[in-house]
Amino acid sequence: MLINGNTHYLNRDKLPDGPYILVGPHRTWFDPIFFALAASPRQFSFMAKEELFKNPVLRFILRHANAFPVDRKNPGPSAIKKPVKILRKGQLSLIMFPSGTRHSEELKGGAMVIARLSGVPLIPAVYQGPLTFKGLLRRKRITISFGDPIMVDRKQKTDKAGIAHVDQQMQTAFDQLDHAIDPNFKYTPTPKKNQ
């Protein structure tokens, strides 16, 4: 990104040629932008909370960024069907944050279910860098690193144990990627009033 100029991408060779789901811990509002830049020229779709689509300007931007609305309180079947359909077409990949929010450590099973139904791999990724826009402008180092693909077998059960197994694979990958960039790294969420 031009406003930073101190961005480093690691392990881009792990990215498949075909569609995939890029999964990572959600650490700042702009990490999806850096994930997409790091994996370019591949183009991505992503979920956005439906409230954002009520603003006409934001709706225009989100639609042109291949985003689709999701009701986070009552996600419904379309939250799974829509991304599966997008991935099966093969033109777009998907960016997902399994934890759902920037301040949650608990992974959820949506990414695993979508990967299983669409037959595409999960690609773990981590962002290390400034957590505020001010930090971006100060040209603090940003590193994006990609991990080995995680394949979800079509026979994999989507019960609590099956989801927990894939969640653990993703969390282990995130921890290893973070450690490889900086063994002393510890994510500390920024208080909301500073965002």
Order of alpha helices (4+ residues) and beta strands (2+ residues): beta-beta-alpha-beta-alpha-beta-alpha-beta-alpha-beta-alpha-beta-alpha
